Amino acid sequence: MSDKIVEGKAHSFLSRERDGIDVSGVLDVISFDESGVVMETSCGSMAVEGEGLHVTVLNLAEGMVNIDGRISGVYYFDNSPQV
């Protein structure tokens, strides 16, 4: 699923001055700890890295995830082979 956009759940994210991030269009949370959160979104796999991260809102029915903590990076990736 990470190599194509899923229709029906709009994906976006809002960084709160690097002290947190709000993500929409989340289909699943793959893993999380204090240094990173990996999730599957309607636009592919997404990783949020930082320090002291805490998932404060997890509502997969609505596709919403809110994360508090110091954000150092946001990345998209997929498992497609590179040419």
TORFI-677987 format. One record per residue: residue in three letters; y, z, x of N, C-alpha, C, O in turn. Coordinates in Angstrom, 1 decimal. Layout:
# residues N
+------+---------+--------+--------+----------+--------+---------+---------+--------+--------+---------+--------+--------+
| resn | n_north |   n_up | n_east | ca_north |  ca_up | ca_east | c_north |   c_up | c_east | o_north |   o_up | o_east |
+------+---------+--------+--------+----------+--------+---------+---------+--------+--------+---------+--------+--------+
|  ALA |       Y |      Z |      X |        Y |      Z |       X |       Y |      Z |      X |       Y |      Z |      X |
...
+------+---------+--------+--------+----------+--------+---------+---------+--------+--------+---------+--------+--------+
//
This chain:
# residues 83
+------+---------+--------+--------+----------+--------+---------+---------+--------+--------+---------+--------+--------+
| resn | n_north |   n_up | n_east | ca_north |  ca_up | ca_east | c_north |   c_up | c_east | o_north |   o_up | o_east |
+------+---------+--------+--------+----------+--------+---------+---------+--------+--------+---------+--------+--------+
|  MET |    -1.2 |    0.0 |    0.8 |      0.0 |    0.0 |     0.0 |     1.3 |    0.0 |    0.9 |     2.3 |   -0.4 |    0.4 |
|  SER |     1.2 |    0.5 |    2.1 |      2.4 |    0.6 |     2.9 |     3.0 |   -0.7 |    3.4 |     4.1 |   -0.7 |    3.9 |
|  ASP |     2.3 |   -1.9 |    3.1 |      2.8 |   -3.1 |     3.6 |     3.5 |   -3.9 |    2.4 |     3.8 |   -5.1 |    2.6 |
|  LYS |     3.7 |   -3.3 |    1.3 |      4.4 |   -4.0 |     0.2 |     5.1 |   -3.0 |   -0.7 |     4.8 |   -1.8 |   -0.7 |
|  ILE |     6.2 |   -3.5 |   -1.3 |      7.0 |   -2.7 |    -2.1 |     6.3 |   -2.5 |   -3.5 |     5.8 |   -3.4 |   -4.1 |
|  VAL |     6.3 |   -1.3 |   -4.0 |      5.8 |   -0.9 |    -5.3 |     6.9 |   -0.9 |   -6.3 |     7.9 |   -0.2 |   -6.2 |
|  GLU |     6.7 |   -1.7 |   -7.3 |      7.8 |   -1.8 |    -8.4 |     7.6 |   -0.6 |   -9.3 |     6.6 |    0.0 |   -9.5 |
|  GLY |     8.8 |   -0.2 |   -9.9 |      8.8 |    0.8 |   -10.9 |     9.4 |    2.2 |  -10.5 |     9.9 |    2.9 |  -11.3 |
|  LYS |     9.4 |    2.5 |   -9.2 |     10.0 |    3.7 |    -8.7 |    11.0 |    3.3 |   -7.6 |    10.6 |    2.9 |   -6.5 |
|  ALA |    12.2 |    3.4 |   -7.9 |     13.3 |    3.0 |    -6.9 |    13.3 |    4.0 |   -5.7 |    13.2 |    5.2 |   -6.0 |
|  HIS |    13.3 |    3.5 |   -4.5 |     13.3 |    4.4 |    -3.3 |    14.7 |    4.5 |   -2.7 |    15.4 |    3.5 |   -2.6 |
|  SER |    15.1 |    5.7 |   -2.4 |     16.4 |    5.9 |    -1.7 |    16.3 |    7.3 |   -1.0 |    15.4 |    8.1 |   -1.4 |
|  PHE |    17.2 |    7.5 |   -0.1 |     17.3 |    8.8 |     0.5 |    18.7 |    9.1 |    0.8 |    19.5 |    8.3 |    1.1 |
|  LEU |    19.1 |   10.4 |    0.7 |     20.4 |   10.9 |     0.9 |    20.3 |   12.0 |    1.9 |    19.7 |   13.1 |    1.7 |
|  SER |    21.0 |   11.8 |    3.1 |     21.0 |   12.9 |     4.1 |    22.2 |   13.8 |    3.8 |    23.3 |   13.4 |    3.5 |
|  ARG |    21.9 |   15.1 |    3.8 |     22.9 |   16.1 |     3.5 |    23.4 |   16.7 |    4.8 |    23.1 |   17.8 |    5.2 |
|  GLU |    24.3 |   15.9 |    5.5 |     24.9 |   16.3 |     6.8 |    23.8 |   16.8 |    7.8 |    24.1 |   17.7 |    8.5 |
|  ARG |    22.7 |   16.1 |    7.8 |     21.6 |   16.4 |     8.7 |    21.0 |   17.8 |    8.5 |    20.1 |   18.3 |    9.3 |
|  ASP |    21.4 |   18.5 |    7.4 |     20.8 |   19.8 |     7.1 |    19.8 |   19.7 |    6.0 |    19.3 |   20.8 |    5.5 |
|  GLY |    19.5 |   18.5 |    5.6 |     18.5 |   18.3 |     4.6 |    18.5 |   16.9 |    4.1 |    19.4 |   16.1 |    4.5 |
|  ILE |    17.5 |   16.5 |    3.3 |     17.4 |   15.1 |     2.9 |    16.7 |   15.1 |    1.5 |    15.8 |   15.9 |    1.3 |
|  ASP |    17.2 |   14.3 |    0.6 |     16.7 |   14.1 |    -0.7 |    16.1 |   12.7 |   -0.8 |    16.8 |   11.7 |   -0.5 |
|  VAL |    14.8 |   12.6 |   -1.2 |     14.1 |   11.3 |    -1.2 |    13.6 |   11.0 |   -2.6 |    13.0 |   11.9 |   -3.2 |
|  SER |    13.9 |    9.8 |   -3.1 |     13.3 |    9.3 |    -4.4 |    12.3 |    8.2 |   -4.1 |    12.3 |    7.6 |   -3.0 |
|  GLY |    11.5 |    7.9 |   -5.1 |     10.5 |    6.8 |    -5.0 |     9.3 |    7.2 |   -4.2 |     8.6 |    6.4 |   -3.6 |
|  VAL |     9.1 |    8.5 |   -4.1 |      7.9 |    9.1 |    -3.3 |     6.6 |    9.0 |   -4.2 |     6.6 |    9.5 |   -5.3 |
|  LEU |     5.6 |    8.4 |   -3.6 |      4.3 |    8.3 |    -4.3 |     3.4 |    9.4 |   -3.9 |     2.6 |    9.8 |   -4.8 |
|  ASP |     3.4 |    9.8 |   -2.7 |      2.5 |   10.8 |    -2.2 |     3.1 |   11.5 |   -0.9 |     3.8 |   10.8 |   -0.2 |
|  VAL |     2.8 |   12.7 |   -0.7 |      3.1 |   13.4 |     0.6 |     1.8 |   13.4 |    1.4 |     0.9 |   14.1 |    1.0 |
|  ILE |     1.8 |   12.8 |    2.6 |      0.6 |   12.7 |     3.4 |     0.4 |   14.0 |    4.2 |    -0.7 |   14.5 |    4.3 |
|  SER |     1.5 |   14.4 |    4.9 |      1.4 |   15.7 |     5.7 |     2.8 |   16.2 |    5.8 |     3.8 |   15.6 |    5.7 |
|  PHE |     2.9 |   17.5 |    6.1 |      4.1 |   18.2 |     6.4 |     3.9 |   19.5 |    7.2 |     2.9 |   20.2 |    7.0 |
|  ASP |     4.9 |   19.7 |    8.0 |      5.0 |   21.0 |     8.7 |     6.4 |   21.2 |    9.1 |     7.3 |   20.4 |    8.6 |
|  GLU |     6.8 |   22.2 |    9.9 |      8.2 |   22.5 |    10.2 |     8.8 |   21.4 |   11.1 |    10.1 |   21.4 |   11.2 |
|  SER |     8.1 |   20.5 |   11.7 |      8.7 |   19.5 |    12.5 |     8.6 |   18.1 |   11.9 |     9.2 |   17.1 |   12.5 |
|  GLY |     7.9 |   17.9 |   10.8 |      7.9 |   16.6 |    10.2 |     7.2 |   16.5 |    8.9 |     6.4 |   17.3 |    8.5 |
|  VAL |     7.7 |   15.5 |    8.1 |      7.1 |   15.2 |     6.8 |     6.8 |   13.7 |    6.7 |     7.6 |   12.9 |    7.0 |
|  VAL |     5.6 |   13.4 |    6.4 |      5.2 |   12.0 |     6.2 |     4.8 |   11.7 |    4.8 |     4.0 |   12.5 |    4.2 |
|  MET |     5.4 |   10.7 |    4.2 |      5.2 |   10.4 |     2.8 |     5.0 |    8.9 |    2.6 |     5.5 |    8.1 |    3.3 |
|  GLU |     4.4 |    8.6 |    1.5 |      4.2 |    7.2 |     1.0 |     5.3 |    7.0 |    0.0 |     5.3 |    7.7 |   -1.0 |
|  THR |     6.1 |    6.0 |    0.2 |      7.2 |    5.7 |    -0.8 |     6.9 |    4.3 |   -1.4 |     6.0 |    3.6 |   -1.0 |
|  SER |     7.7 |    4.0 |   -2.4 |      7.6 |    2.7 |    -3.0 |     8.0 |    1.6 |   -2.1 |     7.8 |    0.4 |   -2.4 |
|  CYS |     8.6 |    1.9 |   -1.0 |      8.9 |    0.9 |     0.1 |     8.1 |    1.0 |    1.3 |     8.5 |    0.4 |    2.3 |
|  GLY |     7.0 |    1.8 |    1.3 |      6.2 |    1.9 |     2.5 |     6.2 |    3.4 |    3.0 |     6.8 |    4.3 |    2.4 |
|  SER |     5.5 |    3.6 |    4.1 |      5.4 |    4.9 |     4.7 |     6.7 |    5.3 |    5.3 |     7.4 |    4.5 |    5.9 |
|  MET |     7.0 |    6.6 |    5.2 |      8.3 |    7.1 |     5.7 |     8.0 |    8.5 |    6.4 |     7.2 |    9.3 |    5.9 |
|  ALA |     8.6 |    8.7 |    7.5 |      8.5 |   10.0 |     8.3 |     9.9 |   10.5 |    8.4 |    10.8 |    9.8 |    8.8 |
|  VAL |    10.0 |   11.8 |    8.2 |     11.2 |   12.6 |     8.5 |    10.9 |   13.6 |    9.5 |     9.9 |   14.4 |    9.4 |
|  GLU |    11.6 |   13.6 |   10.6 |     11.4 |   14.5 |    11.7 |    12.6 |   15.5 |   11.9 |    13.7 |   15.1 |   11.5 |
|  GLY |    12.3 |   16.7 |   12.3 |     13.4 |   17.6 |    12.5 |    12.9 |   19.0 |   13.0 |    11.8 |   19.1 |   13.5 |
|  GLU |    13.7 |   20.0 |   12.7 |     13.3 |   21.4 |    13.1 |    13.5 |   22.3 |   11.9 |    14.4 |   22.1 |   11.1 |
|  GLY |    12.6 |   23.2 |   11.7 |     12.6 |   24.1 |    10.6 |    12.6 |   23.5 |    9.2 |    13.3 |   23.9 |    8.3 |
|  LEU |    11.8 |   22.4 |    9.1 |     11.8 |   21.7 |     7.8 |    10.9 |   22.4 |    6.8 |     9.9 |   23.0 |    7.1 |
|  HIS |    11.5 |   22.4 |    5.6 |     10.8 |   23.1 |     4.4 |    10.9 |   22.1 |    3.2 |    12.0 |   21.7 |    2.9 |
|  VAL |     9.8 |   21.8 |    2.6 |      9.9 |   21.0 |     1.4 |    10.3 |   22.0 |    0.2 |     9.5 |   22.9 |   -0.1 |
|  THR |    11.4 |   21.8 |   -0.3 |     12.0 |   22.7 |    -1.4 |    11.7 |   22.1 |   -2.8 |    11.6 |   22.9 |   -3.7 |
|  VAL |    11.6 |   20.8 |   -2.9 |     11.3 |   20.2 |    -4.2 |    10.2 |   19.2 |   -3.9 |    10.3 |   18.3 |   -3.1 |
|  LEU |     9.1 |   19.3 |   -4.7 |      8.0 |   18.3 |    -4.6 |     7.6 |   18.0 |   -6.1 |     6.9 |   18.7 |   -6.7 |
|  ASN |     8.1 |   16.8 |   -6.6 |      7.9 |   16.4 |    -7.9 |     7.4 |   15.0 |   -7.9 |     8.2 |   14.0 |   -8.0 |
|  LEU |     6.1 |   14.8 |   -7.7 |      5.5 |   13.4 |    -7.6 |     5.6 |   12.7 |   -8.9 |     5.6 |   11.4 |   -8.9 |
|  ALA |     5.6 |   13.4 |  -10.1 |      5.7 |   12.7 |   -11.4 |     7.0 |   12.0 |  -11.5 |     7.1 |   10.9 |  -12.1 |
|  GLU |     8.1 |   12.6 |  -10.9 |      9.4 |   12.0 |   -10.9 |     9.7 |   11.2 |   -9.6 |    10.7 |   10.5 |   -9.4 |
|  GLY |     8.8 |   11.4 |   -8.6 |      8.9 |   10.7 |    -7.3 |    10.0 |   11.3 |   -6.4 |    10.6 |   10.6 |   -5.6 |
|  MET |    10.2 |   12.6 |   -6.6 |     11.3 |   13.3 |    -5.8 |    10.8 |   14.3 |   -4.8 |     9.9 |   15.0 |   -5.1 |
|  VAL |    11.4 |   14.3 |   -3.6 |     11.1 |   15.2 |    -2.6 |    12.4 |   15.6 |   -2.0 |    13.2 |   14.8 |   -1.6 |
|  ASN |    12.7 |   16.9 |   -1.9 |     13.8 |   17.4 |    -1.2 |    13.4 |   18.3 |    0.0 |    12.4 |   19.1 |   -0.1 |
|  ILE |    14.0 |   18.1 |    1.2 |     13.6 |   18.8 |     2.4 |    14.8 |   19.4 |    3.0 |    15.8 |   18.8 |    3.1 |
|  ASP |    14.7 |   20.7 |    3.3 |     15.8 |   21.5 |     4.0 |    15.4 |   21.6 |    5.4 |    14.2 |   21.7 |    5.7 |
|  GLY |    16.4 |   21.7 |    6.3 |     16.1 |   21.9 |     7.7 |    17.0 |   20.9 |    8.5 |    17.6 |   20.0 |    7.9 |
|  ARG |    16.9 |   21.0 |    9.8 |     17.7 |   20.1 |    10.7 |    17.0 |   18.8 |   10.9 |    15.9 |   18.7 |   11.4 |
|  ILE |    17.6 |   17.7 |   10.4 |     17.0 |   16.4 |    10.4 |    17.4 |   15.7 |   11.7 |    18.5 |   15.6 |   12.1 |
|  SER |    16.4 |   15.2 |   12.5 |     16.6 |   14.5 |    13.7 |    16.3 |   13.0 |   13.6 |    16.7 |   12.2 |   14.5 |
|  GLY |    15.5 |   12.6 |   12.6 |     15.1 |   11.2 |    12.5 |    14.4 |   10.9 |   11.2 |    13.7 |   11.7 |   10.6 |
|  VAL |    14.7 |    9.6 |   10.8 |     14.0 |    9.1 |     9.6 |    13.4 |    7.7 |   10.0 |    14.2 |    6.9 |   10.5 |
|  TYR |    12.1 |    7.5 |    9.8 |     11.5 |    6.3 |    10.2 |    10.6 |    5.7 |    9.1 |    10.0 |    6.5 |    8.3 |
|  TYR |    10.5 |    4.4 |    9.1 |      9.6 |    3.7 |     8.2 |     8.5 |    3.1 |    9.1 |     8.8 |    2.6 |   10.2 |
|  PHE |     7.3 |    3.0 |    8.6 |      6.2 |    2.4 |     9.4 |     5.2 |    1.9 |    8.5 |     5.1 |    2.3 |    7.3 |
|  ASP |     4.3 |    1.0 |    9.0 |      3.2 |    0.6 |     8.2 |     2.0 |    0.3 |    9.2 |     2.2 |    0.4 |   10.4 |
|  ASN |     0.9 |    0.1 |    8.7 |     -0.3 |   -0.1 |     9.5 |    -0.6 |   -1.6 |    9.7 |    -1.8 |   -1.9 |   10.0 |
|  SER |     0.3 |   -2.4 |    9.4 |      0.1 |   -3.9 |     9.6 |     0.0 |   -4.2 |   11.0 |     0.7 |   -3.7 |   11.9 |
|  PRO |    -1.0 |   -5.1 |   11.4 |     -1.1 |   -5.6 |    12.8 |     0.2 |   -6.4 |   13.2 |     0.7 |   -7.2 |   12.4 |
|  GLN |     0.7 |   -6.1 |   14.4 |      1.8 |   -6.9 |    14.9 |     1.4 |   -8.2 |   15.5 |     0.4 |   -8.3 |   16.1 |
|  VAL |     2.2 |   -9.2 |   15.2 |      1.8 |  -10.6 |    15.7 |     2.5 |  -10.8 |   17.0 |     2.4 |  -11.9 |   17.6 |
+------+---------+--------+--------+----------+--------+---------+---------+--------+--------+---------+--------+--------+
//
